[in-house]
Amino acid sequence: MSKNSTFSMIGADVVITGDISASADLHIDGRVRGDINCLALVQGAASEMIGTITAQSAHMAGMVRGSIIVDSLVVQRSAHIVGEVHYETLTIEQGARVEGTFAKGGAEVPATAIPVEPVEPAAYDSTPLLLEGE
C-alpha cells in the first residue's frame, strides 16, 4: 500500500446486505450478501460472501458464492469458492475447495475501484448466512 492509501475492515460480527464499493483496500471477516468492488480484498477464514467480487487483487480464505473478477488471486487452503473465477494470475493452496469455472482473463478488471451509483436495494433473502459446521 502507498502512504496515501486507506484500509477498511469489516469485523466478524458484521452482516451486510447490499453492495460495497470502496476506493480502499478491504479486509472482511464478516458476512456480505451483495457485490463487492474495491482495490484489494482480504477475506478472513470465517467470512462468507455471496455476490460478485471485483478487485485488482484478492486473498480469499472463507466461503464465496458468486463470481470473482481480479488481476491477482490467492485462494488459501481454508477457502471454499463456488462460482466463476476470472483472473490474470492465480495461486491455489493445497486443500482449498473450488467448485466452478476458471478463466484466465476474459473479464475486464478495473485499474481502481469503480464507484457504484446508488440503486434501490435488491430483494435479498433475509435467511441468516451459515458457514459449514455452524
HELIX and SHEET records of a PDB file:
SHEET    1   A 6 PHE A   7  ILE A  10  0                                        
SHEET    2   A 6 ASP A  25  ILE A  28  1                                        
SHEET    3   A 6 ALA A  40  GLN A  43  1                                        
SHEET    4   A 6 ILE A  53  MET A  60  1                                        
SHEET    5   A 6 ILE A  36  ASN A  37  1                                        
SHEET    6   A 6 ILE A  20  SER A  21  1                                        
SHEET    1   B10 PHE A   7  ILE A  10  0                                        
SHEET    2   B10 ASP A  25  ILE A  28  1                                        
SHEET    3   B10 ALA A  40  GLN A  43  1                                        
SHEET    4   B10 ILE A  53  MET A  60  1                                        
SHEET    5   B10 ILE A  68  VAL A  75  1                                        
SHEET    6   B10 HIS A  80  TYR A  87  1                                        
SHEET    7   B10 MET A  63  ARG A  65  1                                        
SHEET    8   B10 GLU A  48  ILE A  50  1                                        
SHEET    9   B10 ARG A  31  ARG A  33  1                                        
SHEET   10   B10 VAL A  15  THR A  17  1                                        
SHEET    1   C 6 PHE A   7  ILE A  10  0                                        
SHEET    2   C 6 ASP A  25  ILE A  28  1                                        
SHEET    3   C 6 ALA A  40  GLN A  43  1                                        
SHEET    4   C 6 ILE A  53  MET A  60  1                                        
SHEET    5   C 6 ILE A  68  VAL A  75  1                                        
SHEET    6   C 6 THR A  89  ILE A  92  1                                        
SHEET    1   D 7 PHE A   7  ILE A  10  0                                        
SHEET    2   D 7 ASP A  25  ILE A  28  1                                        
SHEET    3   D 7 ALA A  40  GLN A  43  1                                        
SHEET    4   D 7 ILE A  53  MET A  60  1                                        
SHEET    5   D 7 ILE A  68  VAL A  75  1                                        
SHEET    6   D 7 HIS A  80  TYR A  87  1                                        
SHEET    7   D 7 ARG A  97  LYS A 104  1                                        
END                                                                             
